[in-house]
Amino acid sequence: MSQLPTLETPHLSDYPELVQVWEDAVRATHDFMPQGYILLLRDKILRQYLDAVMLVCCRAPNGSIQGFIGVAQGRVDMLFVAPAWHGHGVGKRLLRHAVSVLNAQTLDVNEQNPKALGFYLHEGFEVTGRSPTDGLGQPYPLLHMRLRKTV
């Protein structure tokens, strides 16, 4: 019987691999971002952003990290999946864990990333607002989303 991927809290020693997953995912999905901005964000991911959230990663049976999610104060601040694992349920599993275990209710998504927007809409989130710039004030609009209330 094949072993399933596990959800776990990554260690500091996993940060280089997390950053590589982040960069590979961004390069595959954020074609609107220039190289210099990706490099700036990569540095911020490693030096600031990973430590600012509760991290959970999905680790394959061989030990490699397939994807990760970061949650802070009920908000998904990051969800990135290695391109080889796009469409295999890794993001869905991480997001559902964040909602059910970490009480994540809100998130922001780049408006210029329609696949991610579609994924979040499919997973029960709705758009509640829009910002014309990203968190660093750059012209990459963000859509604010919240988990739809279920009756």
HELIX and SHEET records of a PDB file:
HELIX    1   1 LEU A   12  ASP A   14  5                                   3    
HELIX    2   2 TYR A   15  THR A   29  1                                  15    
HELIX    3   3 GLN A   35  LYS A   44  1                                  10    
HELIX    4   4 ILE A   45  TYR A   49  3                                   5    
HELIX    5   5 LEU A   50  ALA A   52  5                                   3    
HELIX    6   6 PRO A   83  TRP A   85  5                                   3    
HELIX    7   7 VAL A   90  SER A  100  1                                  11    
HELIX    8   8 PRO A  114  HIS A  122  1                                   9    
SHEET    1   A 7 THR A   6  GLU A   8  0                                        
SHEET    2   A 7 MET A  54  ARG A  59 -1                                        
SHEET    3   A 7 ILE A  65  ALA A  72 -1                                        
SHEET    4   A 7 ARG A  75  VAL A  81 -1                                        
SHEET    5   A 7 THR A 106  ASN A 110  1                                        
SHEET    6   A 7 LEU A 142  LEU A 147 -1                                        
SHEET    7   A 7 PHE A 125  SER A 131 -1                                        
END                                                                             
